[in-house]
């Protein structure tokens, strides 16, 4: 039987993550990705889902989400 240890996370890092502090490592990036996908979807919806702007929507959504996270002190 192998003894697997959870990665050590400083108190400052746990505090900075707020309510998600108990989440498994990597969840932050999954949450970020999901937030970007959702924001990109809403941008496309506002355009009536006209094709040809998918990358533009994604990059704008990525910037929006990253700015929001930086404002919360959760820069990736």
N, C-alpha and C positions, 0 to 999 in steps of 0.2 A: 504494500500500500504506500503510495506516494503522498508526502505531506506538502500540500500546495499552500503557499502564503499569499495573502492579498498584498498588492503593492502598498507601500507606505505613502501616505498623503499628509502633508503638513497641516497644522491647524489653520494656518492662514489660507491655504488652498481650499480647505473644506468650507471655511467661512465665506470666501470669495464666491464659491459656487452657490451659496444660499441653499434653498430648499432641495436642490438636486445633489447635495453633498453625499448622500447615502447611495447614490447610483453607482453602478459598476463603471470602471474606467472605459472610456470610449463612447459612453452614452452622450456625452456633450457634443461630440462630432456628429453623432446620429441625429440628435435634436437639431443641431445647426442645419444639417442637410435637409431634414424634414421641413424646417421653417423656411428655408430658401425655396424648396419645391412648392410649398404652399403659396408663398409670395409671388413666385413666377406664374403659378396657375392663375391667381387673381389678376395679375397684370395682363395675361393673355385673355382672360375673360372680359376685361374692360375693352379690349380691342376686338371683341367678337370672335376670338380664336382665329383671326386671319393668319394664315401660314407665312413663314419666312422670318419671323421675329423671335424664334425660340431662344437663340443664344442671347440676344439683346435682353429679353425678359429675364433669363437666368442671371446674367451678369448684374443687371440692375437690382434684382431681388437679393443677390449675394451681397451687394454693397449696402443695401437697406438693412439686412439682417446683421451684418457685421457692425454697422454703425450703432444699431440698437444694443448689441451685445457689449460693445466698447463702452457705451453709456452706462451699462449696468456693471462695468468693471469686470467683464467676463471675456476679454479678448482671447482669441484662440491662439 
